[in-house]
Amino acid sequence: MSDERENDKDNSELDPNDAGQRRALIKVFFINLAQAVVVGAIGALANSTSLMGAALDNFADGIVYGLSIYAVGHTVVAKARVAGLSGTFLIVLAVGLLLEVLRRFFAAGEPIGLVMIIVALANAATNLFCLRLLRSYRHEDVQLRASWIFTTNDMYVNLGIAASGVAVILFQSSLPDLLIGLVVIAVALKGGWEILGQARDARRSAISTPTGPPS
């Protein structure tokens, strides 16, 4: 218990690398919130479950990046806690998306395939830009590895949404949109469990590492 308390003490000042992490996270935080608003509005107008799911995913990522900004400069235990909250939030989001897919499965309305393609590709390009911002820090801390997982998953999901948009146009059916919604759920669940596992391992490692000088 004393080791955990010791490990839980935060550094009062950020070193230059931590400052760089914070700047990168602030940028991707605002980018993801903007993506959530724009993609969500367009997804609602286009009647696309997958775009709405992508928007909710971006909003969740924004929350995660906000937590990660707080974690920068804190101890490994604090960072592991933030990563654990991030993973839990992503799993909760996946359950919410599943309910939305089920609701839209029984509701009428066909998504606009061309809009899905354009918006998803633009969103994927934005995800790639965020990955470039995070690339230098992705192996350093557990909460940054969680951020990298989130953004990588988002990019692949958006490419899948673009492909489903092509299928919607070809088959004149909403089924591809609903199916990619299920893929979003699977990706979110996988990412959430992976982040929880990394957070658990980091916390155990921090607690088991001696903090004082050897006797």
C-alpha positions in Angstrom: 0.0 0.0 0.0 2.9 2.4 0.8 4.5 1.6 -2.5 1.2 2.5 -4.3 1.0 5.8 -2.4 4.5 6.6 -3.2 4.0 5.8 -6.9 0.8 7.9 -6.9 2.6 11.1 -6.1 2.7 13.4 -9.1 5.5 15.4 -10.6 5.0 19.1 -10.0 6.6 20.2 -13.3 6.5 18.8 -16.8 9.7 17.8 -18.5 10.1 18.9 -22.2 8.9 15.5 -23.4 5.8 15.7 -21.3 5.1 19.2 -22.6 5.3 17.8 -26.1 2.9 15.1 -25.2 0.4 17.6 -23.8 0.6 19.8 -26.9 -0.1 16.8 -29.2 -2.9 15.6 -27.1 -4.6 19.0 -26.9 -4.5 19.1 -30.7 -6.1 15.7 -31.2 -8.6 16.5 -28.4 -10.1 19.5 -30.3 -9.8 17.6 -33.7 -11.9 14.7 -32.3 -14.6 17.0 -30.8 -14.9 18.8 -34.2 -15.1 15.4 -36.0 -17.9 14.3 -33.6 -20.0 17.4 -34.3 -19.5 17.5 -38.0 -19.7 13.7 -38.7 -22.7 13.3 -36.3 -24.7 16.1 -38.0 -24.0 14.7 -41.4 -24.7 11.2 -40.3 -28.1 12.1 -39.0 -29.0 14.0 -42.2 -27.7 11.0 -44.3 -29.6 8.5 -42.1 -26.3 6.5 -41.7 -25.9 4.3 -38.6 -22.2 3.9 -39.3 -21.5 7.6 -39.6 -23.4 8.2 -36.4 -21.3 5.5 -34.8 -18.2 7.1 -36.0 -19.3 10.4 -34.5 -20.0 8.8 -31.2 -16.6 7.1 -31.4 -14.9 10.5 -32.0 -16.7 12.0 -29.1 -15.6 9.2 -26.9 -12.0 9.7 -28.2 -12.3 13.4 -27.2 -13.1 12.4 -23.7 -10.2 10.0 -23.6 -7.8 12.6 -24.9 -9.1 15.0 -22.3 -8.3 12.4 -19.6 -4.9 11.7 -21.2 -4.1 15.4 -21.1 -4.7 15.3 -17.3 -2.4 12.2 -17.0 0.6 13.8 -18.7 3.3 14.5 -16.0 1.6 12.2 -13.5 2.8 8.9 -12.2 2.5 5.5 -13.9 -0.3 4.6 -11.5 -2.3 7.7 -12.3 -1.8 7.1 -16.0 -2.9 3.5 -15.7 -6.1 4.7 -13.9 -6.8 7.1 -16.8 -6.2 4.4 -19.3 -8.6 2.1 -17.4 -11.3 4.8 -17.4 -10.7 5.1 -21.2 -11.1 1.4 -21.8 -14.3 1.3 -19.7 -15.7 4.2 -21.5 -15.1 2.6 -24.9 -16.8 -0.6 -23.9 -19.8 1.4 -22.6 -19.9 3.2 -26.0 -19.9 -0.1 -27.8 -23.0 -1.2 -25.9 -24.7 2.1 -26.8 -23.8 1.6 -30.5 -25.3 -1.9 -30.4 -28.6 -0.5 -29.2 -28.5 2.1 -32.0 -27.9 -0.5 -34.6 -30.8 -2.6 -33.3 -33.0 0.4 -33.3 -32.2 1.3 -36.9 -32.5 -2.3 -38.1 -36.2 -2.1 -37.3 -36.7 1.5 -38.5 -37.3 2.5 -42.1 -34.9 4.6 -44.1 -31.9 4.1 -46.4 -28.6 5.9 -45.9 -27.0 8.1 -48.6 -24.1 6.0 -49.9 -22.1 8.8 -51.6 -22.2 11.0 -48.4 -21.0 8.0 -46.4 -18.0 7.6 -48.7 -17.0 11.2 -48.8 -17.4 11.9 -45.1 -15.7 8.6 -44.0 -12.7 9.2 -46.2 -12.3 12.7 -44.9 -12.6 11.4 -41.4 -10.0 8.7 -42.1 -7.6 11.4 -43.4 -8.1 13.4 -40.2 -7.4 10.3 -38.2 -4.2 9.8 -40.1 -3.2 13.4 -39.3 -3.8 12.6 -35.6 -1.7 9.5 -35.8 1.2 11.6 -37.1 0.8 13.9 -34.1 0.9 11.0 -31.7 3.5 8.9 -33.5 6.5 10.1 -31.5 4.8 9.3 -28.1 2.9 6.1 -28.8 5.3 3.7 -27.0 6.0 5.9 -23.9 3.1 5.7 -21.5 0.0 3.5 -21.1 -2.5 6.4 -21.7 -0.7 7.4 -24.9 -0.7 3.8 -26.1 -4.5 3.8 -25.4 -4.8 7.0 -27.5 -2.9 5.4 -30.3 -5.2 2.4 -30.3 -8.3 4.6 -30.3 -7.1 6.6 -33.3 -5.8 3.6 -35.3 -9.2 1.9 -34.8 -11.0 5.0 -35.9 -9.1 5.2 -39.2 -9.8 1.5 -40.1 -13.4 1.9 -39.1 -13.8 4.9 -41.4 -12.3 3.0 -44.3 -14.8 0.3 -43.6 -17.6 2.9 -43.6 -16.5 4.2 -47.0 -16.6 0.6 -48.4 -20.0 0.1 -47.0 -21.1 3.3 -48.7 -20.1 1.8 -52.0 -22.1 -1.3 -51.1 -25.2 0.8 -50.2 -25.0 2.4 -53.7 -24.5 -0.9 -55.5 -27.2 -2.9 -53.7 -29.6 -0.1 -52.8 -29.9 -1.5 -49.3 -29.2 -0.2 -45.7 -27.8 -3.6 -44.7 -24.1 -2.7 -45.4 -24.5 0.4 -43.2 -25.9 -1.7 -40.4 -23.2 -4.3 -40.8 -20.4 -1.8 -40.6 -22.1 -0.5 -37.5 -21.6 -4.0 -36.0 -17.9 -3.8 -37.0 -17.6 -0.5 -35.2 -18.9 -2.2 -32.1 -16.5 -5.1 -32.4 -13.5 -2.8 -32.9 -14.6 -0.7 -29.9 -14.9 -3.8 -27.7 -11.6 -5.1 -28.8 -9.9 -1.8 -28.2 -11.5 -1.4 -24.8 -10.4 -4.8 -23.5 -6.9 -4.2 -24.9 -6.6 -0.9 -23.1 -7.9 -2.4 -19.8 -5.3 -5.1 -20.1 -2.5 -2.6 -20.7 -3.7 -0.4 -17.8 -3.8 -3.4 -15.4 -0.3 -4.6 -16.4 1.1 -1.0 -16.0 -0.5 -0.6 -12.6 0.9 -4.0 -11.4 4.3 -3.2 -12.7 4.4 0.2 -11.0 3.2 -1.1 -7.6 5.7 -4.0 -7.6 8.6 -1.7 -8.5 10.5 -0.5 -5.4 10.6 3.3 -5.1 13.2 3.7 -2.3 17.0 3.0 -2.3 18.0 -0.6 -1.9 18.8 -1.6 1.6 
